[in-house]
Amino acid sequence: MESWKRKLRMGMVGGGEGAFIGAVHRIVATLDQQVELVAGCFSRDPENTRRTGQVLYLDPARCYPSYEVMAEKEKALPPDRRIDFVSIVTPNQMHFPIARVFLEAGFHVVCDKPMTYSVGEAAELVRLVERTGQVFALTHNYTGHPLVRHARHLFQSGVMGTVRKVIVEYLQDFLMVPHEKLGQKQAAWRTDPAQSGAGGSLGDVGSHCLNLLEYVTGDSVVELCADKSIFLPDRVLDEDVNMLLRFQGGGKGVLTISQVATGEENGLTLRVYASKGAILWAQENPNYLNVYRYGEPRQVLTRGQGYLSEPARACTRLPTGHPEGYLEAFATIYCGVVRAIRRQIDGQPLRPEEFDFPTVHDGLRGMRFIQQAVESSKRGAVWVPL
């Protein structure tokens, strides 16, 4: 059957009881009625997987005790029953081994960020994706906002000119309290280097900052100078980082992130100042984009308007004045993935440059960013290449 005549079948690894991002993936993947969840290994604890599958009304036979068994059993099913892709929503240290097993079994993969535990794993994953030819998507979901895509269009079209200064910040107070000592799973693995990797806030929110600013500007960071800090006792991974950036086009930047910024909730904000204009976009108020031009009145563009670019209009679901936010932007990433997988199934694969979602190459860049920021700070906040 042609892929366009059915929903795509999704499996999930991770996202069991007590998890956060797994439930988000399940909501957004199915938001546009293109995907159905049919199988999963939701936890290393088979009982957790069983309970989660029961809550999700899944066939108990397709709630598997391990991801290895899941890949093997799903591959053995007839083509009209097996999953088309798997979403990986585990802590970081498991991303690579799970992705490897499913890619080698012939399945497409959606993976939460950061992509892997280390740069070496990320480089190997790039080679694996290129060898297998499977679709691989990384869920940097903020690139799915309509006005982020319009901002990207403004810079791609040249109307904003050359980037001179970028200020990007992602501020939270999520780790103000030692939640990892109080039984919260989200804090426990994020503050554990054995599960999170070399970066704490760098991997959790810093990777979003790099991806967002490079996505919008089209200008690559070539050098960085980072100073990372730890404030709460007994922690070993960064809670707060201040960073200077140098861009390929000659511009300069400031990146600041924190998960101990008192009173902040999810303060991701991007400011880009270029030779012909500037933009300001804030994730907590995502339906508005401020556009500045020297000597002219400031403009506030709103989501859903006919004056926006085609990329912005294409990912808008509701009329003006009806706010769209985090879930819809995240779902837009899945829409791109669905399109790519359908084309693959039907023998008309997209070229990599046609993908409208973050790829394995973005994931490798994010891991290099984390590694180099840690290295810079370790050496006394010196400039290092990216």
N, C-alpha and C positions, 0 to 999 in steps of 0.2 A: 504493500500500500504506500502511495506517495505520502511523504511526511505532512503535507499540507492538509490531509484528510483526517488527521488525528492530533490529539495532544501529545507532546513529548513526554516520555516517562523518565522521572527523576528518582535517583537514589540519594541517600544522605549518610555521611559518616560524621558522627558527633551530633551535638544538639539535643542530648537527652535531658532528663529532669535536672534542674538547677542551672542549665545553660541559658545564655542570652541570645547570642547571634544566630543560633540554629533556628529558633522560632521566627526571627526576622527573615531569614532566607526562605523559610517555608511560606510565609505570607507573601513576600514580594515575588517569588518565583511563580506563584499561581495568580497573582493580581490580574493579569491580562488574559486569563483563561487559555493559556497556551501550554501549560505544564500541569502534570499531576504527579504527586509523590506516591510511589508504589513500593518502595523498599528502603531498608536502612539498617545500619549498625550504629545506634545512637550513643553507645557508651561502651567502655571496656567491661562494664558490669552487665552481664547478660540479662539480669533481672530489671535493670534500668531500661535496657533496650526493649524488653518485653512490655513493660508498663508504658513506655513512650509510644510504642507501636499500637498498643491498645487504645490509648487516648486519641491517636491519629486515625483509628479505624483501619489499620493496615492488616493485610493477611499475615497471621503469625508465622507462616512458613517463609515469609520474606523479611522477617526481622532477625537478622543474623548475629551469631555470637562474636564474630570478628570481621574486620574488613577484608581479610584474605579469603575467608569463606564466602563472603558476600560477592566478591569479584568472581570467584570460581563458579558459584552457583548461578549467578546472573548470566554469565557467559554461556553456561550450558542450556539456558532456556531458549525456546524458539525465538526467532527475531521479532515476532509480533507480540512478545510478552516481556522480553528483557528490557532493562533500563537503557535509555539513550545516553544519559550522562549522570555523573555523580557530583554532589556538592560536598566539599570538605570544610567542616566548621569546628575542627578540633583545636586545641592549643598548638602553638607553632611547631613544636618539635616533631609532630606527627604529619605535617602537611606533605613533606617530600615522600616518605615511604608509602603513604596512602595513594598519592598521585601517581607514583611509579607503578604500583600494582594495577591500578585501573587503566592507565594509559597503555600498559603492556597487554592488558586484557582486551583492548580495543574500544574503550569507552572514552567519551569526551569528559572534560573536568572543569568544574567551577571551584575556585579555591579562595578562601578568605585571606586577607592580608595580615601581616607580611607573608610573603609567599613561602618561605622556608625558614629553617633554623639557622642556616649559615650561607655564606656566599658560594662555597663549594657545592652545596646542594642545589642552589639556584642555578648555577652554571650547568650542572648535570641535568637539571630539569629542562633547561632550554634545549639541550642536545636531544633529550628524550622526546620532547614535543615535536621538534623538527624531524626526527627520525620516524615517529609514528604517524605524523600528519593529523593528529587529533586536534580538535578545538580545545584551547585552554584559555580560561578567563580568570582574571583576578578582580575581586570585588572592591575596588576603590570607588565606592558608590557615589561620592560627591560629584564626580564627573557626569553623573546622570541628570543633574538639575538643569532645567531649560535655560535659565539665565547664565549658568556657567558655560553652557554650550554657545550661547550668544556671545558671551565675552570672548571665548575662543575664536569665534567667527570674526569678531572685530579685529583681533590681532592677526589672524590669518589673512584677512583682506587687505591689511596694510594701512587701514585708516587711523590706527592708533600710533603708528610710527615705531621707532626703536625703543626697546625697553631700557629705562635708565635706573629705576629703583623699584624693588619689590619688598613689601612687608607682608609676611604671612605669619599668623599666630594660631595656635590651637591650645586653648586654656581650659582646664577642668579642675575641679577640686575632689575628684573621684577617690584619690588616695590620701586625702588629708587625715583620714583615720586608718589605722592599721587593720583594714578589713581582713587581710590574709590571716590574721591571728584570731579572727572572730568567726571563721567558718565560711566566709564568702568565696565561692569557687572562682569568680571572675578576678578577684584580687589575688587569690592564691597562686594561680598559674602565671599571671602577668608579672608578679614580683619574683618569680622563681627562674633564675637563669637556665636551669636544666630544662625548663619547658618553654620559656619565652625566647631564649637566645641572648645575644650580647646587648640588646637594647631593651629598655623598659618603655618609658614614654616615647623614645625614638622609634621603636617599632610600632607601638600602639597608635600614636597620633602623628608622630613626625613623618612617617612614611606617607600619610595622607597629604601632609603639607607639600612635600616634594612633588608628589604626583599631580596635585592640583595646580601648583604654580607652573610646572612645566607643560601641563595640558593646556592651560589657558594662554600662556605667552608663546609657546612654541620655541622657547629659548632654553637651552640646557645649562644647568649649573656645572661649572667646570672645576671650581675649587671651593672649599669650605673651611671655616675655622670655628670649632665648637668648644663650648665650655659646659660640661654637664655637672649636675649637682644632685646630692642625696641629702635630705633633711631629716627624715624619720629614722630612729635607731633600728638597727638590725637589717635594714634593707641594703641590697648590693647593686641593684639596677637603678639607672637614672630615673628621677622623678621630675626633673626640670632641666631644660637645655636652652641655652642662648647661642645663636650661630650667625656668623657673617657668611655671605655668599658672593661669589663672582660668576657672572654669566658669560656664555660664549660670545654673545653680541656686545660685550663691554659693559653691561649694566652691573649694578651691585644690589645686594639684598640683605635683609634681616629676617631670620626665622627664629621664632621663640615659641616654645612649647612648655606646658607644665600640667601635671596632674595633682599638684598641691597648691593651686592658685585659689585662695579662699574666695568663695562666693561664685566662682565661675561654674557654668554647667557644661555646655558643649560649644565653647567659643572659638569656632574656626572662622577666621576672617582673612580675606585676601585683598590687598591693595597693590595695584600695579600702576606706576607712573612712567609714561612713555613720552616720546618727543612731540607727539601730536595730541595726546589725550591721556586720560587715566580712568581706571575703574575701581570700584569698591563693591565687594560682595561679602555678605555675612551669612553663614550657615543657619544661624538661629532666626534669621529673617530672610529666607531664601527666595521669596517671590519678588524681590526688588534688586535692581542693579543700578548703582550710581555711576553715571558717566560724566566726566569732567573734560572741558576743553578750555584752553587759556582764553580769557577775555569773553567767554560766553556763559550764559546761565547754566547752572548745573541741571542735569537731567536725571530723573528717576524713572527707569524703565520698569514696567511691570509684566509679570508672566501672563501669557495667553493673548497678548496683543498682536494684531496683524502686522505691526511695523517690525516685529522681531524677525530674525533670520530663519531660514528653513530648518536648520538643525534644532533651533529652540522650539519652533512650532511642532516639529515632528515628535517631540517627546512631551508634549503638553496634553493632558487628558481632560481637564476641566475648563469651563469658561472663566473669564477674568473675574476676580473677586472671590473665587472659591480656592482657598489656599491649597497648594500642593507642597509636599515636603519630603522628609527623609525616606519614607516608604516608597513613594512614587519614583523618586530618583534612583533608589536601589532597584526597583522593578525595571527601570529603563535599561540598566545594565543587563538584566536577564533577558529583556526583549532583544538586545543585540546578540546575546549568546544563542537564543532560540533561532534567530534568523540565520546565524552562521551554521548551526548544527543542521537545520533543515536543508540548507544548500548543500552541505556535506552529504547528508543522507541521499539526496536526490541527484548526486553526481555532478553538481555544479558549484563546487566550492568557491568561496570568496577568496580573493587575494588577501594576504595579511594586512596590507595597507587599507583594505576596505572594512576591517573590523572596527566597530564603534564601541569598543569596550577595552579596558586595560588588559594587556596580554602578558605572556610569560616574560617578554623582554622588559616590560615595566616592572615586573616582579624582581628580576635580576638587578635592575637599576636601584630599586628600593633597598635591596639587601646590601648593595655596595654603599649606598648612602648611610645606612646604619653602621656598617663596619668602619667607614672612613670617619664618621663623626665620633665614634668611640676612640679611634686611633688618634684623632686630632686632640681630643680632650686629654687622653692619657699622656700625650707628649707635651702638655702644657698649653693647650689651645693654640696650636700652630696651624698654618695653612697646609692643607693636603689636597691632592687632586681627587676628583670624582669621575 
